[in-house]
Each structure stands twice: as C-alpha cells, then as structure tokens.
Amino acid sequence: MYNTQTMNILWNMIRGALIGMAELVPGVSGGTIALVTGVYERVLYNANLVLDGIKSLVKDRSSAGEKFKAVDWKLLIPLAVGMGIMVLTMAGVLESFVTDQPQASRGLFFGMVLVSISVPIMMMDKAELRAKAVKAGLGFAIAAIGTFILTGLTSAPQENPNLLWVFFAAAIAVCALVLPGVSGSFFLLAVGLYSATMSAVDNLNVAYLGVFALGAITGLISFVRLLEHLLTTHRTVTLIVMSGLMFGSLRALWPWQTGDAELLAPNENIGIALILFVVGALAVLAMLVAERMFTAPPAPPQEEAARS
C-alpha cells in the first residue's frame, strides 16, 4: 500500500505529464495546466530558488547550498520526469500531425490560440486599463501588426534551421513557461521551428537539442527575470502587448497557406478545419473554466510546500 509521500510523487509525475503534453501543443499553455493542477506558484517559487542557487555557485558556495536545500525537489524532480516522458513519447506523433495534416492541425491550433488570448486580457487590472487606454491600444496595435508582418517572413517550416536562430528562439519560447495562457510551442510554430524541434526530440538529435537547451537556460536566467519585472512594474501594458503579439501571430495558423507562408483563400479540407477549430476553441475554454472553478487563490509557496 502506497504511503502519502509516494502518492504525492506519483501525482506530481502525472501533473508533469499533463504540463508536458500541454507544452507540446501550440495554443495550449503549460502554465495554465500548472494553475489548474495547483502547482503554478510552487513551481515558480522553487524554480527561482534553483536559479538563485546556480548564480551563487561562483561567488558563494555556502549560500548556493542553502538555496538548493530550500528547494522542494520532491515536487520538481517528479514534475520533470513526467514532462520528459510525455515529451519523448508524443513529440513524433504531433510532428507527424502538423506535417501530414496542415489544414487540420492549423485549424485546431487556431481555435486554441484565439481563445487563449483571453488569458492575458483577464489578468489585466480593468481600472488601470481604462486609465491607460490610449497607450494600451497603441501597444496592442503595434505588437499585432508587427507580429503579423514578421510571421509572414518566418513562419514557413524550416527543415534545417540555423542553430543560432534555434538558440534565440528557445530563449524566447521558454519565457512562456512563466505565463499562463502563453504557449511556447505556438511561438516555435510561428517562427517555423515547431516541426524541426519535435523531429529533433523524436530522433534524439543531440546537437539540435543541446543548442535548444542552452538557449532555454539562457532565457530562464535572463529573460524570465526581466519579464517578471515588467509584469510587476508595467503589468497592464505588458499584458496588452502580449495579447497583441498573440493576435498578430494567428497569421501563422491560418490553415490555407503556401510553403512560403503566403496566405490563400480556403480551398480544401474546409469542413475538417472548421470542426477542429471549434474543438480547439472549446478545449481551451474548458480548461479556463476549470481553472476558475477549481483553482483556489494561491497560498504563499512556503505554506503550500509545507502542506505537501
């Protein structure tokens, strides 16, 4: 018979598998799944402890040791194992779906991302949004138009991408782990690296995955802190810009386009694309409703860790 500690480890592995699956699907946010399963605040808190410990290794090893001891490894390690198993087993399946069924997969992901735009919008302070309506409107428009143009240049799938581009894309995509509603896989799809990355995972392409991992670590150490600062000091404007980026990036998910990302009028598989669009939209909507219904206001991470 399993004891409580063993059951917690197994449950955290299941949570990690669910988050990993979400991170593989463009338009579904691993952060949202982390919120729904009740670990978002704890993961963010412990991840920052790990980053602080890594930074302290060079200057003060004793301080680094204290930070590492404070980390809830019984949470992070099972989560990482669950995520790893899911990513390794499902990456090839999703890569084949995106490659072999372009209209169907884009229709599904278009519906998911369109509904996901509501997440940063709902996170805004409504009074501050009204006070900064002009600035917010300009920020949304500039972000949306700029991203619409850029995805027209970069969203075509790249079979052999430059590894330097992979590094920077990974550094940006990993920031999505911090924010519920923002999908790192969607960013990779928008810049043409989704299929290449899924294929690299499925085929264990060590060179590609090594560069991607270095980029992700760089992003965690640098961009995530900057993003947290912006969300603290300029929350509403930052969130509205994110909404604009997501809205403009929908261009990459239009189901009918050429191999060079030129948009076309609907011409084939219209029915299945529309059905999957609705399925994708309803799936994300259901997750958002579940988050609101079943996620209690988060307790301080230290208190949550003590209860687990």
BELTAGI-V307556 format. One record per residue. PSI is psi in whole degrees, -180 to 180 (none if undefined). NEAR is the number of other ideal C-beta (glycine too) atoms within 12 Angstrom. Layout:
# BELTAGI-V307556
PSI&NEAR + PSI&NEAR
This chain:
# BELTAGI-V307556
131&5 + 139&10 + 174&9 + -39&13 + -43&14 + -42&14 + -38&16 + -41&23 + -45&25 + -42&20 + -39&24 + -33&34 + -40&29 + -43&24 + -46&35 + -40&33 + -41&30 + -42&33 + -42&43 + -42&35 + -42&30 + -40&42 + -22&43 + -22&40 + 116&42 + 128&48 + -16&49 + 126&43 + 127&45 + -32&46 + -38&37 + -43&43 + -38&40 + -38&40 + -47&36 + -37&30 + 1&33 + 21&28 + 2&41 + -54&35 + -41&29 + -42&33 + -44&38 + -44&32 + -48&28 + -34&34 + -39&34 + -35&26 + -42&30 + -46&30 + -41&28 + -40&25 + -42&27 + -43&22 + -31&22 + -12&20 + -38&17 + -43&10 + -39&12 + 94&14 + -34&15 + -41&13 + -40&19 + -42&22 + -40&17 + -41&15 + -42&24 + -35&23 + -30&15 + -13&22 + 139&27 + 82&32 + -26&20 + -16&25 + -52&38 + -43&32 + -49&21 + -38&31 + -47&39 + -39&25 + -46&25 + -43&34 + -45&35 + -44&24 + -45&21 + -44&30 + -45&35 + -33&23 + -27&19 + -12&26 + -45&35 + -39&23 + -47&23 + -36&35 + -40&31 + -39&18 + -46&26 + -40&37 + -43&23 + -23&15 + 67&22 + -44&35 + -44&30 + -46&30 + -42&38 + -37&43 + -44&37 + -49&39 + -32&44 + -46&40 + -39&33 + -47&42 + -40&44 + -44&32 + -34&35 + -23&47 + -25&37 + -21&29 + -57&34 + -30&36 + -43&25 + -21&21 + -10&29 + 153&30 + 116&20 + -39&16 + -43&10 + -36&19 + -42&26 + -38&14 + -30&14 + 35&24 + -44&18 + -49&14 + -41&20 + -43&31 + -43&20 + -42&18 + -43&31 + -47&33 + -46&21 + -44&21 + -43&29 + -47&27 + -44&20 + -43&22 + -37&31 + -44&28 + -45&18 + -38&22 + -24&34 + -24&26 + -25&19 + -8&29 + -11&38 + 134&27 + 135&31 + 120&28 + -41&16 + 73&17 + 152&30 + 131&18 + -27&25 + -39&14 + -39&25 + -42&33 + -51&27 + -36&28 + -40&37 + -40&38 + -36&32 + -44&33 + -35&39 + -23&36 + -23&36 + -21&46 + -25&39 + -28&36 + 119&38 + 138&40 + -11&43 + 126&41 + 122&46 + -37&43 + -35&45 + -41&46 + -44&41 + -38&49 + -40&48 + -27&43 + 13&37 + 16&33 + 3&42 + -53&44 + -41&34 + -40&35 + -44&44 + -40&36 + -39&28 + -40&33 + -45&33 + -37&24 + 3&18 + 54&15 + 98&22 + -42&12 + -50&17 + -49&31 + -34&28 + -45&18 + -42&28 + -44&36 + -41&25 + -42&23 + -42&32 + -42&31 + -42&23 + -43&24 + -42&30 + -42&33 + -35&23 + -59&21 + -37&28 + -43&30 + -42&22 + -42&20 + -43&30 + -39&24 + -45&15 + -39&23 + -25&28 + -42&13 + -27&12 + 53&23 + -54&24 + -46&31 + -40&30 + -44&35 + -37&37 + -35&37 + -41&34 + -42&42 + -42&37 + -40&29 + -44&40 + -41&42 + -46&34 + -32&30 + -10&43 + -21&36 + -38&34 + -17&44 + 6&44 + 124&32 + -26&35 + 105&24 + 160&26 + 175&16 + -18&14 + 17&15 + 27&30 + 129&16 + 141&22 + 161&18 + 153&12 + 129&19 + -19&14 + 157&16 + 36&22 + -43&18 + -49&15 + -35&21 + -42&29 + -41&22 + -46&19 + -29&30 + -47&34 + -42&21 + -46&24 + -44&35 + -44&28 + -34&19 + -46&28 + -39&39 + -42&25 + -40&20 + -40&37 + -39&31 + -42&18 + -39&19 + -43&30 + -33&19 + -38&12 + -8&14 + 113&23 + 158&15 + 129&11 + 135&21 + 162&18 + 141&14 + -37&26 + -39&17 + -41&13 + -42&23 + -38&24 + -37&11 + -28&16 + none&25
